[in-house]
Structures are given as structure tokens and as C-alpha cells.
Amino acid sequence: MRPQDLDLLHACGRPALTPDGRSAVVAVTRPDLASDSYGGQLWRVPTDGSAARRLTSGHHDRSPAVSPDGSRVAFLRSAPGAPPQLHLTSLEGGEPLRLTDHPLGAGAPVWSPDGTRLAYAARVPEPGRYGTADAEGRTPGPEAEPARLVREPAYRRDDLGFTRDRRQHLFVLAVPPLDDAPGTDLPVTPLVPRQVTDGDADDTEPAWSPDGTRLAFLSSRHDGHETDLRSGVHAVAADAGAPEPDPAAVVTGDRALGGVQWLVDERLVVTGTETGADGLGFVGRKTRAWVSEGPVGDAPLTLRPLTEETGFELVGGSAALVVAGGRVLVQDEHRGRVRLVALDPAGERDAEVLLDGPRVVGAHAATPDGATVVAVVGDTERSGDLAVVRDGSPAWLTDVSAALRHAGTSPAVELEATSADGHPVHGWVVLPDPDVHGAGPHPVLLNIHGGPHAQYDWALFDEAQVHAGAGYAVLMCNPRGSAGYGPDHARAIEHAMGTVDVDDVLAFLDHALAAADLPLDADRVGVMGGSYGGYLTATLTTRTDRFAAAVVERGYLDATSFVGSSDIGWFFPGGYHGSPEAGAEQSPLSHVDRVTTPTLVIHSEHDWRTPVEQGQRWFTALRLRGVRTELLLFPAEGHELSRSGRPRHRQQRFEHLLRWWAEHLPVENNG
């Protein structure tokens, strides 16, 4: 894979199924270097394996939802530079009807059980902000908007911006009927959505009650919600005549919830993490599932756990929580895999693993009776393809990664090392193609993931592929602090960042370099990482000079300034360091005088997760000490540049990385 092959990085989004299970609707998205944007269309994919048919032709169509009768598809469409809006089309095709015109765009649609209405979330800007007219009819530009008065620490978010002046609320929209004749265009009808929630809170993840009268949703509306991480489930009447500023709380407690769905008996299933009594516990907290003991009523519900702290480690969000056939289908992170698991809400049957193996389930859907289950699955050769789940295996329905494989990808080889204290460290090596780069030994790049509560996995990873394509062997591991290996592994660096995690990545590196069957050059090694990976990369260069060069990307480098500049600074350093004094001691910037390793610093100018001052200070400190260093800044990008930034910026980033490594870690002729 080369930087210009980003155009070939196609992937399927969250699928939707027709009620009979005969067809799935899925968006296939891709970076588009020509337009410097992301594009994608909806496809109708028969589940019997016959040929798929393109359903829409917009610039960026996604988030499909099939109506309960299987005749219509609601979805999001956006043009370059414009926010997404809800559209509607027939499952047989035809010109879509635009349903919404929200100034900041609409969220993913959810059909009511009777198929007459759609619920969704959308941000509501204060008058006079974000291009809307103020009370006097003026539309000021961003530089002329009124000043913002901030009283609480949670007031902005990376890749979004300020939040308190554009809260997210729920809307319900009556959907016009379709003509009986298939394939005809939809009528143009004036549509006015009804806002059903209001107030100084963000309302997300709407879920319809089985009788279609209420919406459950996630929100943080409790006392102290601005200074803790708790969230709960609230409920509101779906046909309310006016927005409800104080909806009823139906699930409360010391949890940060990420998903909610109804069971047919009007009980709720929720997923989230436990935050502890202070509401601020987050380090290594596993996402779990709970079910309510009774149906939604006037009083807060009592929850019963469906998974335990030492059991499954679930993927959060309502998109990863599907109720079908009397079971709850969830995704479980496990040793670099993401498995599909069925839970029994009655607690009478053991959990069943529906799909396992060296692969990653990215999204899934099921028919109401649970008879047909589809999932978007990635592995070492696929960035994300749609498959029917049958007998524990994926029966592939698409092959959107075929062009990328033809361009050239490299497989991942699984490894396990042992750290200094005997702890296992699991990971992979991706090797260059020997037909192109010879038999080796190859120069080595040690990659370190962000998070830290995240995991490298089995899915095709563009970063590893580009570097392997250029002749480098790429090492990736999940040190302590990572997800997928149980609570002890995840919480080992609570109040102790930069300790055993450093030991783990070095142990993995040494194990790989010593492996006789791996063609690695122990004398030519570089290190790189982003976010927490940037922290660990910088930390390593303060403790050893064994690396030929380093790349510190969007790094977390000084806990002291991070507290006042990052959108998560008000709680993140306390969890991972324990005290301001420990945070300062564990910060790479406190020990920058020890660094001699040539370092490329990459940062985004609009990064509010690890603000750009972190990278600027690291670069300047190295430069003042005479260390070979460069600072690569990307305008108008946030923390997610390498994953969802402008396609041309992503390409430029790869080109600069390869230029840096070619200078400091050149690939020799190994043929």
C-alpha cells in the first residue's frame, strides 16, 4: 500500500436488514483524494450471496435504516462542505426525498415500530451562532458572535468545538407515504420535524418503545453532571406537543452509559461503564451490559447485570447493541479480536459466541426474529466487508477491499512476549513483501497505539500497510493499559502511566528482534505513536537512545498544561497519574533534557484532545537542546487526522512519514 492508495480504502458501514432478512442495505464509504472529502453510496445486498445493486448515488450517503415493512430506507446524505440531512428512498430505488434542513445537520434515523415516524438527534444552535440569525435578524460571522461565558470544565469537544451553545436534542418526523408503484419518485412534501427534548444537556441515542409512544435516550441531567462522567437514560413522550426541558430519568446511578434498547416487554437493556461513587472512575473500566428488572414506569429502574466485570468487554454505543429473537447481540473485545456475542436477558442461558476468530466485528444487524444476522467484519485482508453470520463463520456478501489487496497488502503475524515481571504481552508483526523488498533483515518500526484503553487488532490497518509497503517491518502490541485483556491488564497503569506499559512495549520489541524466524534488523529500529502512543514514544526517548529516530504524533506530553487546555484535561491526568505532582514527574516534558533521538513532531492545529501546544513545546524543547527535530502542523484538523482527516492531509502525512524514515532509517537492498 502506498500513500496514494488511500482511495482504495473502502469499508462498509453499519448495515440495516429488511424484516424478512433477504436483503441488507449498507453504505460503502471511502476517502476521495480528488475531491478531498469522503464519499459513499448505499447498496442493496441480497443475503443469499447474489449480486449487490447500488441504491443511491449521492456524494456521501450513510446510516441506512430500513422501514418496518421493508419498503423504504431512511438515511443521511451530505454534499462536500454541507452537514448531513435525512433523506428517504424506496428500497426499489428512485430519487430520494430530502426530509430535513437542520443548520448543523441531522443524526442517524430510527424508525418507529409502526413505520410512520423517524426519531433522530440534531444540534440546536443558539440564535446568532453557527450561521443562524439572531433575535434582531442579523447573521454574524464567527468573529462577531457574542462572547461565551464558561462556568464548568466540560464546554468543548475535539473535532466538534464548543458544545453548550449547540446542544443535541431529539426530533420526531412524520414520514410521508410512498406511492404503491415501486421505483417511482417520492412526492415533495413540506415536512416539519417536532423537537421533543430541550434544556442544557445533550440528548442522544433515541430508542422507540415497543408501542411507539415513548423514546428512551441517553443524557446527563443529574446534579453535578458538569463535573463528573455519569450519564443516564431518560424517557419522553414521542408525540409531545412541545419540547420537554426536564424529561423523566428512568436509569440513574454511578455509570457512564453508551447504549440503550428496549425489549418487547418494555424493559430496557443498557451498556456502559461504572464510574464509582465520585463519578470520575474511567481508567480501564470495561463496558458492561445490564437489563432492567421491570418495565419503564415513573420511578427509576433497578438494573441486573448481564455481563460481569471479569467477563466480556463490550463495545459501547447503541449501534453495537441489537435486540433480536429474545436475545441481545453485542460486540466483545478479546485479545485483538472483536467477537459477536448473544446474551440472554432472562439469564437462563449462557452467553453464546456467534462469531470469533482472527477478525473484528465493526457493526451488526439482525431481523426481529433473530433468524438472520449480518455483520461488517474486518481481518488482515479486509478493511470491513459485509457477511452473513452462519454456524460461527462469516459468509461474505461483499469484497470492497479487493482493489486494495490487488495493489498489495501484507499479512499480520501474531506474537506473544513476556514482560520483565512475567506478564504476557500480545501483538503482531507486519512484514514487507519479500518479492519486492527481499528476504531481509528489514528495518523495524515499533508502533504504539493511543488510548491507552484501546487495542491493536486483526483488522487491516492502513498505517502498518503503508510502512510495510515501503519496506519496514511493523511491530504492534497491546501493553498494560490496553483493552481486551481483562480489568487487571487495563488498570495496571492507573496512577502509574509510563511504568509497566514501557516495560511491556520494550519486552515485545526485544522478543521480536530475537525471534530467529523473523527477518528483523535489530540495529535499525524506529519508534512512533499517536496520542497516548505519542506519550509513550516520547517517554521511551527520555529513557533510551536505542532508536534511530522517533515520530511523536498528537502527543500527550505535559500533564500540567493539559489540565487547562484539553477537552478531557479536567479528569484524564488525575486518573492516570493520581496527583499533579505525579503527573509532572510522569510527563515526558519534565525529562526532555535526556532526549538525543531525532524526532518528527506531528500535530493538528485544531486538536482539542491533545492541544497543539503539547507538540509545539516538545518541538521547541528539543530544538533548543540541539536535537534534530521537525514540526509538521496540519491546519483545520483535530485529533482524528490520521483516521478521518481530510484525505489529502492523510496522504501528505504518509508522505512525510516515509520521507522522515527514509532519511533516518533508510531501507537497504535486501534482495
Disulfide bonds with the S-S distance in Angstrom:
none
